[in-house]
Amino acid sequence: MPDFAAYCADLVNRVNAAGWVVVAHKTIPYGVQYELADRSGRKAMLNAYSGRKGLSHVPGGRDAAALATDLGMEAPASAALAAPTSGDPFKLGTPRIGGDESGKGDFFGPLVVAAFYLDAEIEEKLAGSGVTDSKSLTDSKIQKLAGLLDKTGRGAVRALMPREYNPAYQQTGNLNVLLAQMHGKCVNAIMKAHGAPRAVLIDQFARDGSVLAAAVAAPSGVKLVTRTKAESDLAVAAASVLARAGFVQGLKDLRHEFGTEFPPGAGSPVIQAGRAFVRMFGKAQLANVAKLHFKTTEQL
């Protein structure tokens, strides 16, 4: 298999030759994400991956189709996911609460759960805002949208930094139970502030929804729904933005505290960063920056 660094270097050369420039880049699970722009003001992202199936790259973002064309690629079917989310794909009506999480698969940083209350008024205000599944957004865009969502006063966020997460996980012994408890706290905080909605929609994280149902304890008449790809719903998309913003901020806080980088994900860059951290601070300090039950801990 070709070297991933060489693959990425060649990819950047192709991008530059096509008239695009790399504005920023960051490590993502199994690869690198490039934030791109061209002289005409178009913006897109390009994710480069190194996985079991080999090396690959996928365009995304607002102008993914244009980037794909310039690189001589077929426009990705997922490009539409980068467009602003709107509508009510699960036909739940308003008002409804959407819930999502961030950090579940990341060794470093917090576990963050968020919920967002969407009624007709807020839905109209968010029209054209660009709120969509946070996985299709850059960190800078997430930060801007999170600020917009915060101003509505309709969100609730709960974060467990590693020093809090590890004891909580040890107590429950099950990540899905911990997630359910956090979702319950977020949803109930919103219901206390804004009243009961018609429905609560949460991005599905477990097959058995009984623990979540017990944690949310929705009042009679409130429908609790879990779905995969629930971020296609505006309320859940808003929650995903708030959750991811909380996760990104958590990594920044750890970087400020320890003076070192903490990449997201759980792949090779994370292992390298973890080993460097252990050399500098000792393994006992991992409990303050990482989720210790990950298999990654054994590789440090």
Secondary structure, DSSP 8 states (H G I E B T S, - for coil): ---HHHHHHHHHHHHHHTTEEEEEEEEETTEEEEEEEETTS-EEEEEEEEETTEEEEEEESTTHHHHHHHTT----GGGGGGS---S-TT---SSEEEEEEE-TT-SBS-EEEEEEEE-HHHHHHHTTS----GGGS-HHHHHHHHHHHHHHT-EEEEEE-HHHHHHHHHHH--HHHHHHHHHHHHHHHHHHHH---SEEEEE---S--HHHHHHH---TT-EEEEETTGGGSHHHHHHHHHHHHHHHHHHHHHHHHHSS---SSSSHHHHHHHHHHHHHH-GGGGGGTB-TTSGGGGG-
